[in-house]
Amino acid sequence: MRDRDQLPVLAAEIQAELAQLEKLVQKMSARAGKLEGEEAIESTALRLHNLYTGLERIFKLVAAEINGGATESVDWHKRLLAQMSPEVADSRPALISEVTRKALEEPSCLSALGSKPLWL
């Protein structure tokens, strides 16, 4: 875990990642409804993958630097989500809700969230 005086560096790393994710979301929004068929599906799938891996990078940073480490087990994706859903007293708020954690653990996560993403 980083010393408290190094937390601004972690915050800057997270902000940089969030800026990249925001650009990705803007691109997805700009293309909404402009592509059709297989091209639309492939483009959306790639961008969703990029969005999720960007969030994963943020979660890994938090797990390593605040939670004390990310797991290396076979089910590390599920464990990482589990680490990000509770608040850690005196350290950080929950990064995702319990509803989001459960939805992301499901194969049909978009339908579990109960809403249609704006880029579809």
Backbone as a ProteinNet text record, in pm:
[ID]
protein_1_A
[PRIMARY]
MRDRDQLPVLAAEIQAELAQLEKLVQKMSARAGKLEGEEAIESTALRLHNLYTGLERIFKLVAAEINGGATESVDWHKRLLAQMSPEVADSRPALISEVTRKALEEPSCLSALGSKPLWL
[TERTIARY]
83.8	0	88.1	48	124.4	107.1	208.7	196.6	90.2	26.3	-79.3	-30.6	95.8	146.6	163.6	156.7	166	29	-77.7	-211.4	-244.5	-192.4	-218	-164.7	-57.2	-3.1	-101.5	-153.4	-253.8	-377.4	-420.5	-537.2	-513	-393.8	-360.6	-363.2	-313.9	-316.1	-460.5	-544.2	-685.4	-753.8	-725.9	-784.9	-744.3	-620.4	-574.7	-650.3	-669.1	-743.8	-889.6	-948.8	-1087.6	-1103	-1004.1	-1008.7	-1010.7	-930.8	-930.7	-1065.6	-1123.8	-1254.2	-1362.4	-1354	-1450.6	-1442.9	-1322.9	-1306.1	-1369.6	-1350.5	-1407.6	-1560.3	-1617.6	-1763.9	-1815.3	-1744.4	-1784.3	-1783.1	-1682.1	-1676	-1792	-1822.2	-1933.4	-2065	-2083	-2205.9	-2217.8	-2106.8	-2107.5	-2143.3	-2109.9	-2136.6	-2270.6	-2341	-2469.9	-2564.9	-2613.3	-2708.6	-2649.8	-2519.8	-2457	-2405.9	-2386.2	-2339.3	-2454.8	-2447	-2550.9	-2489	-2568.2	-2532.5	-2409.2	-2331.8	-2213.9	-2109.6	-2095.4	-2000.3	-2034.6	-2161.8	-2206.3	-2178.5	-2204.9	-2184	-2035.7	-1951.3	-1807.4	-1749.4	-1791.2	-1741.8	-1784	-1909	-1959.5	-1890.8	-1871.5	-1805.4	-1662.8	-1589.6	-1452	-1448	-1534.9	-1536	-1580.4	-1676.4	-1716.2	-1600.9	-1528.4	-1411.6	-1308.9	-1283.2	-1188.4	-1235.5	-1363.5	-1420	-1402.4	-1437.2	-1426.7	-1281.2	-1189.1	-1049.3	-992.3	-1041	-1000	-1046.2	-1170.2	-1220.4	-1141.5	-1109.9	-1030.2	-894.2	-831.6	-701.7	-714.6	-821.4	-844.6	-863.9	-944.8	-970.2	-841.6	-756	-629	-538.2	-535.7	-457.2	-504.6	-634.4	-691.7	-663.1	-682.5	-657.9	-512.9	-421.1	-278.4	-234.7	-283.9	-231.7	-309.2	-435.4	-515.3	-557.7	-603.7	-651.1	-538.1	-418.2	-305.7	-268.5	-333.5	-294.7	-412.9	-390.9	-491.6	-464	-567.2	-552.4	-498.3	-428.1	-371.7	-439.9	-550.7	-616.9	-686.3	-733.6	-801.9	-925.9	-995.5	-1117.1	-1090.8	-975.7	-935.2	-1031.7	-1098.8	-1195.7	-1308.1	-1361.4	-1471.3	-1424.4	-1305.9	-1252.6	-1222.7	-1176.4	-1150	-1280.1	-1385.5	-1515.8	-1562.2	-1539.9	-1579.3	-1501.3	-1375.5	-1294.7	-1342.8	-1400.1	-1437.1	-1576.4	-1659.7	-1797.7	-1816.3	-1740.9	-1762.6	-1679.2	-1728.8	-1649.7	-1540.7	-1424.3	-1315.7	-1299.9	-1337	-1339	-1206.5	-1214.7	-1099.7	-1003.5	-1043	-953.7	-1017.2	-1138.6	-1201.9	-1349.9	-1427.3	-1568.1	-1578.8	-1696	-1720.7	-1704.4	-1638.6	-1619.3	-1730.5	-1795.3	-1913.1	-2016.6	-2141.2	-2247.5	-2254.1	-2321.8	-2342.1	-2423.3	-2519.7	-2601.9	-2513	-2423.8	-2333.2	-2239.1	-2185.8	-2097.4	-2167.8	-2289	-2363.8	-2393.9	-2429.4	-2460.5	-2338.2	-2221.4	-2099.7	-2051.1	-2094.4	-2057.2	-2143.1	-2254.9	-2346.7	-2306.5	-2323.5	-2292.4	-2378	-2500.2	-2589.2	-2597	-2481.7	-2474.7	-2554.9	-2566.4	-2641.7	-2789.3	-2846.3	-2987.6	-3008.2	-2907.9	-2919.8	-2923.7	-2862.9	-2864.6	-2999.6	-3079.9	-3214.7	-3226.1	-3121	-3132.6	-3048.8	-3088.9	-3017.9	-2911.2	-2785.5	-2681.4	-2713.8	-2672.1	-2707.7	-2640.5	-2535.4	-2466.7	-2523.6	-2624.1	-2686.3	-2814.6
-118.4	0	124.4	219.8	344.2	424.1	502.9	596.9	698.6	755.1	854.2	970.6	1008.5	1120.6	1085.2	955.9	912.6	890.3	907.2	887.5	982.9	1106.3	1191.1	1130.8	1055.3	989	882.4	803.5	702.9	770.1	879	952.1	1001.1	1048.9	1096	980.7	865.1	747.8	707.8	710.7	676.2	780.5	908.6	1014.4	1000.4	964.9	945.7	830.8	723.5	609.2	647.5	721.6	766.1	857.8	940.9	1029	946.6	839.8	752.3	682.4	640.9	575	671.9	796.2	897.1	918	923.1	935.7	816.3	698.6	578	584.8	626.8	638.9	742.9	852.2	955	899.7	821.7	759.7	663.2	586	491.4	565.6	673.7	752.6	816	864.8	929.9	831.5	705	603.8	536.1	567.9	503.1	519.7	407.5	408.2	429.7	452.1	479.2	353.7	249	123.5	23.3	-71.3	-172.5	-311.3	-410.1	-549.4	-593.9	-679.2	-739.4	-635	-531.4	-425	-357.1	-332.9	-270	-360.6	-488.2	-583.8	-594.3	-607.7	-620.1	-492.9	-378.7	-251.9	-233.7	-262.1	-247.8	-346.1	-469	-569.7	-528	-477.7	-434.4	-317.7	-221.7	-105.4	-142.7	-233.3	-280	-351.8	-431.7	-500.5	-398.6	-295.7	-191.6	-115.9	-89.4	-21.2	-106.2	-232.9	-320.6	-337.8	-354.4	-371.9	-243.1	-128.9	-3	6.1	-34.9	-38.8	-138.8	-251	-352.4	-297.5	-219.3	-159.7	-69.5	8.4	93.5	6.8	-96.1	-184.3	-251	-292.2	-354.8	-256	-131	-28.6	-12.9	-1.3	16.1	-106.7	-225.1	-348.3	-356.3	-321.8	-331	-222.8	-102.3	11.3	44.4	7.7	40.4	-85.5	-186.3	-308.7	-401.4	-374.7	-457.8	-565.2	-570.3	-665.8	-725.7	-755.9	-822.3	-972.1	-1048.8	-1194.1	-1245.5	-1355.2	-1417.5	-1551	-1578.3	-1708	-1720.3	-1840.7	-1869.9	-1781.3	-1755.9	-1674.2	-1529.4	-1476.7	-1342.7	-1234.6	-1251.6	-1150.2	-1136	-1249.3	-1249.9	-1194.5	-1232.8	-1184.2	-1034.2	-986.3	-843.5	-764.8	-811.6	-746.1	-748.9	-862.3	-873.7	-776.7	-750	-654	-511.1	-482	-344.1	-305.3	-403	-368.8	-321.1	-366.3	-310.1	-184.6	-103.2	10	-44.7	15.5	-21	95.1	70.7	177.2	252.5	382.6	473.1	463.7	393.8	381.3	429.5	377	410.9	373	438.1	398.5	273.8	216.3	108	166.2	93	142	97.4	-12.8	-58.2	-103.7	-97.6	-142.3	-294.9	-345.4	-490	-539.7	-459.8	-495.1	-505.3	-408.7	-411.1	-530.9	-558	-674.4	-801.1	-821.6	-943.7	-949.1	-833.4	-829.2	-863.8	-813.8	-840.2	-983.8	-1050.7	-1191.3	-1282.8	-1229.6	-1308.8	-1301.4	-1411.9	-1407.9	-1307.2	-1288.6	-1194.5	-1065.3	-1005.1	-892	-771.4	-746.6	-629.5	-641.6	-759.2	-774	-772.2	-814.9	-813.9	-671.9	-577	-437.8	-371.5	-434.2	-385	-264.2	-228	-116	-142	-78.3	-92.6	15.6	-22.3	78.1	171	295.9	392.3	367.7	287.4	265	148.1	78.3	-32.6	12.8
0	0	0	-80.7	-87.5	40.2	71.9	182.6	145.8	246.6	223	137.9	151.1	72.6	-74.9	-108.1	-247.5	-310.6	-233.4	-287.9	-403	-403.9	-521.3	-652.1	-644.2	-763.7	-810.9	-718.3	-752.3	-810.8	-749.9	-800.1	-942.6	-970.7	-1105.5	-1206.2	-1166.6	-1253.5	-1284.5	-1182.9	-1202.2	-1289.9	-1267.6	-1349.1	-1495.8	-1520.6	-1658.6	-1725.1	-1652.1	-1705.5	-1729.6	-1636.9	-1652.9	-1774	-1799.9	-1917.2	-2045.4	-2049.6	-2166.4	-2182.3	-2071	-2075.8	-2122.5	-2079.3	-2122.6	-2273.7	-2328.7	-2474	-2545.7	-2490.1	-2548.9	-2548.1	-2437.5	-2427.6	-2527	-2541.4	-2638.5	-2781.1	-2814.3	-2946.8	-2966.6	-2862.9	-2871.9	-2892.2	-2820.7	-2831.3	-2970.1	-3022.1	-3152.7	-3264.6	-3246.1	-3348.9	-3331	-3224.7	-3196.6	-3314.9	-3364	-3473.1	-3611.4	-3622.2	-3751.6	-3820.7	-3746.5	-3804.4	-3803.3	-3895.3	-3901.5	-3913.4	-3876	-3895.6	-3819.9	-3886.8	-3824.7	-3786.3	-3868	-3838.5	-3705.5	-3682.2	-3556.9	-3438.1	-3454.4	-3345.5	-3311.9	-3413.3	-3390.5	-3328.6	-3378.6	-3325.5	-3180.1	-3152.5	-3015.7	-2922.3	-2966.7	-2883.3	-2848.9	-2947.3	-2923	-2825.2	-2843.2	-2754.5	-2613.3	-2601.9	-2468.8	-2400	-2476	-2420.7	-2371.2	-2451.9	-2412.7	-2288.8	-2282.3	-2166.1	-2040.3	-2050	-1933.6	-1889.6	-1984	-1943.9	-1884	-1928.6	-1866.6	-1722.2	-1698.8	-1560.5	-1477.5	-1538.2	-1469.4	-1427.3	-1514.4	-1479.8	-1357	-1351.1	-1233.9	-1110.5	-1121.9	-1007.4	-959.5	-1053.9	-1016.1	-943.7	-990.8	-921.6	-777.6	-761.1	-627.3	-541.6	-599.3	-523.3	-479.1	-568	-535.4	-437.9	-456.9	-381.4	-254.6	-247.9	-129	-54.3	-128.4	-63.7	-21.2	-68.7	-28.3	-126.7	-241.4	-344.5	-416.1	-542	-623.7	-621.7	-633.9	-632.2	-765.2	-761.3	-880.6	-910.9	-846	-861	-996.2	-1024.5	-1150	-1166.7	-1059.2	-1064.1	-1023.6	-1066	-1024	-1067	-1181.8	-1226.7	-1123.7	-1083.9	-986.3	-852	-809.5	-681.5	-685.5	-801	-815.4	-801.6	-866	-851.9	-706.6	-640.5	-499.9	-411.6	-446	-370	-389.5	-505.4	-538.7	-490.8	-453	-416	-272.7	-175.5	-41	-15.9	72.8	120.5	211.3	208	298.3	395.5	519.9	620.4	626.4	630.7	640.7	522.6	414.7	299.3	169.8	140.1	13	15.5	-70.9	-84.1	-171.8	-178.5	-273.9	-414.2	-502.4	-639.1	-732.4	-699.9	-774	-672.1	-712	-622	-620.6	-523.1	-514.2	-634	-677.3	-794.1	-918.5	-936.3	-1050.9	-1042.7	-923.8	-907.7	-951.1	-901.7	-936.4	-1085.3	-1141.7	-1284.7	-1368.9	-1331.6	-1408.3	-1393.3	-1289.6	-1272.9	-1359	-1409.5	-1491	-1637.6	-1711.6	-1854.8	-1930.8	-1888.1	-1956.4	-1876.5	-1849	-1757.8	-1803.8	-1932.4	-1977	-1941.6	-1960.9	-1927.6	-1776.8	-1700.6	-1555	-1500.2	-1571.7	-1527.9	-1554.7	-1640.6	-1661.5	-1752.3	-1823.1	-1915.4	-2039	-2146.2	-2272.4	-2281.6	-2307.4	-2322.6	-2440	-2432.4	-2534.2	-2668.6	-2672.4	-2799.2	-2876.4	-2824.1	-2898.3	-2963.8
[MASK]
++++++++++++++++++++++++++++++++++++++++++++++++++++++++++++++++++++++++++++++++++++++++++++++++++++++++++++++++++++++++

